[in-house]
Amino acid sequence: MDKRKKGSPTELRLMLISSCGPSQFLLTNYILGREAFTKDITSISECTKNTGVLSGRRVAVINAPNIYDKGICQVKREMELRKSKCLCSPGPHAFLVTFDLEKISKNEMKTPKMMMERYGRHCLRHCIVLLAYGGNLELPALEDRVEKTDWLLRDLIEQYGGRFHIFSKNWRDRRSDRELLKKIERMVASLGGAFFSSRTFQKADEYVKKEEKRLKKQREGEIEKAWVEMEKQYIAEELYQQKDTYIANVGAEIRAMAEMDNGWLRTSLARGLGTGLVVGAVMGALFGSIEGPGGMVLYGIIGGAVGGSAGGTAQVAVEHMEDRVAPPARLNFNSIFINRFFANTRPC
């Protein structure tokens, strides 16, 4: 069954998904109320995470490569999918599936199936369809079109539980941001205040936490040194405030590092590539032996390269199989934090 867990009420984790084009990047700008992505961006090769505020509610927005982007190989795409799960750990409160209202095609009808393959067959319960619009029609007319006249679009939305929201391509137009937040919160509340989880999201969370623990232990000496320096410069309540601020900043930095680089991301693909490399090289050498020693070397190299790519894809595909078969329900910091923290010392 679908394993769902209760998350923090203070921050909503939103995973944005799109089939192709710039719609998810337009939505990111709209949610954050700033231009996180420029107008000319239609695809990305690596996952990103931005934080901000949507109508008074803190949000974390995670972007992954578009489903149908052709400029990214399969192995890279699967690795970025895995990274997006780490960035959204322990799981998203909502999947916001974005389309351009003026460019809906029959190809878009495949996205629900592809989502279930990548995230788990119960993920559609946590989805809202977001439609980007840049014309002059008023919202009631657009909603009427979606609900009564555009049958292809309505059928697509029904696969996501009938939930949809129309937003402006101009991120400065904030007229419906409060309504979007209400729809997200209403859906989350209907699911018991839970965020979505699956076996691979749980694995991502496990590895992120393990990496956090390792990094914290690694920086124990730095933290102790910072506390000693604080005790020399601050007293009483001010000392506690400075310590709390320091710990919060270090914790955020460690969390960001653990989400971007951990054991799951480092070793899983490497195992797949290594296995594929060996098998491919052996098979290539066998075929090449027909042409003699030179052929064995040449075909061994070619077979190793092809096998490595296939092995990497197979390794990450196993994890998606777990979700399909049996699903249970940019931060930038200065690494030399101490020097920056004490740049303005307390006057005597």
C-alpha positions in Angstrom: 0.0 0.0 0.0 1.0 3.7 -0.3 3.0 4.6 2.7 2.5 8.3 3.6 4.1 10.2 6.4 3.4 13.4 8.2 5.7 16.3 7.4 6.5 19.6 8.8 3.8 22.3 8.6 6.3 25.0 8.2 7.7 24.2 4.8 6.1 22.6 1.8 8.3 20.5 -0.5 7.1 20.9 -4.1 8.5 18.7 -6.9 7.9 20.3 -10.3 7.6 18.0 -13.3 7.1 18.8 -17.0 7.1 16.8 -20.2 9.0 19.4 -22.3 9.5 23.1 -22.7 9.8 26.0 -20.2 6.5 25.5 -18.3 8.1 24.1 -15.1 10.7 26.9 -15.0 7.9 29.5 -15.5 6.1 28.0 -12.6 9.2 28.0 -10.4 9.5 31.8 -11.0 5.8 32.2 -10.3 6.0 30.3 -7.0 9.1 32.0 -5.7 8.1 35.5 -6.9 11.5 36.0 -8.6 13.3 35.1 -11.7 15.1 31.9 -10.7 15.2 30.9 -14.4 15.5 33.3 -17.3 13.0 33.3 -20.1 15.2 31.5 -22.6 15.6 28.4 -20.4 13.6 25.5 -21.8 15.5 22.6 -20.2 18.1 21.8 -17.6 20.7 19.0 -17.3 20.9 18.9 -13.5 18.4 19.1 -10.7 18.1 22.3 -8.7 16.5 23.3 -5.4 15.3 26.8 -4.5 13.6 28.0 -1.4 11.2 30.9 -1.0 7.8 32.0 0.2 4.4 31.4 -1.5 1.7 33.7 -0.1 3.3 33.6 3.3 4.2 29.9 3.4 7.7 28.7 3.2 8.3 26.4 0.2 11.2 24.3 -1.3 10.9 23.9 -5.1 12.8 21.0 -6.7 13.3 21.0 -10.5 14.4 17.9 -12.4 15.1 17.6 -16.2 11.9 17.4 -18.3 10.5 14.0 -19.1 11.0 14.3 -22.9 14.3 16.3 -23.0 16.4 14.8 -25.8 19.6 16.5 -24.9 20.4 14.3 -21.9 21.3 10.6 -22.0 19.4 7.9 -20.2 22.0 7.2 -17.6 22.3 11.0 -16.8 18.5 11.3 -16.7 18.2 8.5 -14.2 20.9 9.8 -12.0 19.2 13.2 -11.9 15.9 11.6 -11.1 17.7 9.9 -8.1 19.2 13.3 -7.1 15.8 15.0 -7.2 14.6 12.4 -4.7 17.5 13.3 -2.4 16.8 17.0 -2.8 13.1 16.4 -1.9 13.9 14.1 1.0 12.0 12.7 2.9 9.4 13.1 0.1 7.3 15.8 -1.6 4.1 17.2 -0.2 3.0 17.8 -3.8 3.9 17.0 -7.4 3.1 20.0 -9.5 2.8 18.7 -13.1 3.1 21.6 -15.5 1.9 22.1 -19.1 1.5 25.0 -21.5 -2.2 25.6 -21.8 -1.8 26.5 -25.5 0.4 23.5 -26.4 -1.4 20.4 -25.1 -0.7 17.4 -27.4 -1.6 13.7 -27.3 1.9 13.0 -26.2 1.1 14.7 -22.9 -1.4 11.9 -22.2 1.6 9.6 -21.5 2.9 11.6 -18.6 0.7 10.0 -15.8 2.0 6.6 -16.8 5.6 7.8 -16.9 5.2 9.4 -13.5 4.0 6.2 -12.0 6.9 4.4 -13.4 9.4 6.9 -12.0 7.9 7.7 -8.6 5.5 4.9 -7.7 1.9 4.1 -8.8 0.3 6.1 -6.0 2.1 9.3 -6.8 -0.9 10.7 -8.8 -2.8 11.1 -5.5 -0.3 13.9 -4.7 -0.5 15.7 -8.0 -1.9 19.0 -9.2 -1.9 20.0 -12.8 -0.5 23.5 -13.4 -1.3 25.2 -16.7 0.8 28.1 -17.9 -1.1 30.8 -19.8 0.2 34.1 -21.3 -2.9 35.5 -23.1 -5.5 38.0 -22.3 -8.5 35.8 -21.4 -9.8 36.2 -17.9 -9.5 33.3 -15.4 -13.2 32.3 -15.4 -13.2 31.9 -19.2 -10.0 29.8 -19.1 -11.4 27.5 -16.4 -14.7 27.1 -18.4 -12.6 26.1 -21.4 -10.7 23.5 -19.4 -13.8 22.0 -17.8 -16.3 22.2 -20.7 -14.7 22.5 -24.2 -11.1 21.1 -24.2 -11.8 17.3 -23.9 -8.2 16.2 -24.4 -7.0 18.5 -21.6 -9.9 17.5 -19.3 -9.1 13.8 -19.8 -5.5 14.5 -18.9 -6.5 16.4 -15.7 -8.9 13.7 -14.7 -6.0 11.2 -14.6 -4.5 13.5 -11.9 -7.6 13.5 -9.8 -9.2 16.5 -11.5 -7.0 19.0 -9.7 -5.7 21.9 -11.7 -4.6 25.5 -11.5 -4.0 28.1 -14.2 -1.0 30.5 -13.6 0.4 33.4 -15.5 3.6 33.2 -17.5 4.4 36.6 -16.0 5.7 35.7 -12.5 5.0 39.3 -11.4 1.3 38.7 -11.8 0.5 37.5 -8.2 -3.3 37.5 -8.5 -3.8 33.8 -8.0 -0.8 32.8 -5.8 -3.0 32.6 -2.7 -5.4 30.3 -4.5 -2.6 28.0 -5.6 -1.4 27.7 -2.0 -4.9 26.9 -0.9 -5.3 24.1 -3.5 -2.0 22.6 -2.4 -2.8 22.8 1.3 -6.3 21.4 0.7 -4.9 18.4 -1.2 -2.2 17.7 1.5 -4.9 18.0 4.2 -7.1 15.5 2.3 -4.2 13.0 2.5 -3.9 13.4 6.3 -1.3 16.2 6.2 1.1 13.6 4.7 3.9 13.8 2.2 4.5 11.2 -0.5 6.9 8.4 0.1 8.0 5.2 -1.7 10.9 2.7 -1.4 13.3 4.9 -3.3 12.3 8.0 -1.5 12.9 6.2 1.8 16.3 5.0 0.5 17.2 8.6 -0.5 16.2 9.8 3.0 18.3 7.1 4.7 21.4 8.0 2.7 20.9 11.7 3.2 20.7 11.3 6.9 23.7 9.0 7.0 25.7 11.6 5.1 24.5 14.3 7.5 25.7 12.3 10.4 29.1 11.8 8.8 29.6 15.5 8.0 28.5 16.6 11.4 31.1 14.3 13.0 33.7 15.6 10.6 33.1 19.1 11.7 32.9 18.6 15.4 36.3 20.3 16.0 35.2 23.3 13.9 32.0 23.7 15.9 33.8 23.4 19.3 36.3 26.0 18.2 33.5 28.4 17.1 31.8 28.0 20.5 35.0 28.8 22.4 35.3 32.0 20.3 31.7 32.9 20.9 32.1 32.5 24.7 35.0 35.0 24.5 32.9 37.6 22.8 29.3 37.2 24.0 27.5 36.7 27.3 24.1 35.6 28.5 21.2 35.8 26.1 23.3 37.2 23.2 25.6 34.2 23.5 22.7 31.7 23.2 21.4 33.6 20.2 24.7 33.6 18.4 25.2 29.8 19.1 21.7 29.1 17.8 22.3 31.1 14.6 25.6 29.4 14.1 24.2 25.9 14.6 21.3 26.6 12.3 23.6 27.8 9.5 26.0 24.9 9.8 23.1 22.5 9.9 21.6 23.9 6.7 24.9 23.8 5.0 25.5 20.1 6.0 21.9 19.2 4.9 22.5 20.8 1.5 25.8 19.0 1.0 24.2 15.7 2.0 21.3 16.1 -0.4 23.7 16.8 -3.3 26.3 14.1 -2.5 25.8 10.9 -0.6 26.5 7.2 -0.7 23.5 6.4 -2.8 24.5 8.9 -5.5 28.1 7.9 -5.4 28.1 4.1 -5.4 24.9 2.8 -7.0 25.6 4.0 -10.5 29.3 3.1 -10.2 28.3 -0.5 -9.5 26.1 -0.6 -12.5 28.7 1.0 -14.7 31.4 -1.4 -13.4 29.3 -4.5 -14.0 28.2 -3.4 -17.5 31.8 -2.5 -18.3 33.1 -6.0 -17.5 30.3 -7.9 -19.2 30.4 -5.6 -22.3 34.2 -5.9 -22.6 34.1 -9.8 -22.3 31.3 -10.0 -24.9 33.1 -7.6 -27.2 36.3 -9.5 -27.0 34.5 -12.7 -27.8 33.0 -11.3 -31.0 36.3 -9.6 -31.8 38.2 -12.8 -31.5 36.8 -13.8 -34.9 39.0 -11.1 -36.5 42.1 -12.0 -34.5 43.9 -10.3 -31.5 43.4 -6.8 -32.9 39.7 -7.4 -33.2 39.6 -8.6 -29.6 41.1 -5.4 -28.3 38.9 -3.1 -30.5 35.6 -4.9 -29.8 36.5 -5.3 -26.2 36.8 -1.5 -25.8 33.6 -0.9 -27.7 31.8 -3.6 -25.8 33.0 -2.2 -22.5 31.8 1.3 -23.3 28.3 0.1 -24.4 28.1 -2.3 -21.6 29.0 0.3 -19.0 26.2 2.6 -20.3 23.7 -0.2 -20.3 24.8 -1.4 -16.8 24.3 2.1 -15.4 20.9 2.3 -16.8 20.0 -1.2 -15.5 21.2 -0.4 -12.0 19.0 2.7 -11.6 16.1 0.9 -13.4 16.0 -1.7 -10.6 15.0 1.0 -8.1 12.1 2.2 -10.3 11.0 -1.4 -10.5 10.6 -1.4 -6.7 8.3 1.6 -6.9 6.3 0.1 -9.7 5.8 -3.4 -8.3 5.3 -2.7 -4.6 5.3 0.9 -3.5 4.6 1.6 0.1 2.6 4.5 0.2 20.4 26.2 -4.4 21.9 26.8 -1.3 25.2 28.5 -1.3 27.4 28.8 1.8 30.9 30.1 2.6 32.9 27.0 3.7 35.0 29.2 6.0 32.0 30.1 8.1 33.9 31.0 11.3 35.8 33.8 9.7 32.7 35.3 8.2 30.7 34.8 11.4 33.2 36.7 13.5 33.8 39.5 10.9 31.8 41.9 13.0 33.0 41.4 16.6 31.2 42.7 19.6 32.4 46.1 20.7 34.2 46.4 24.0 
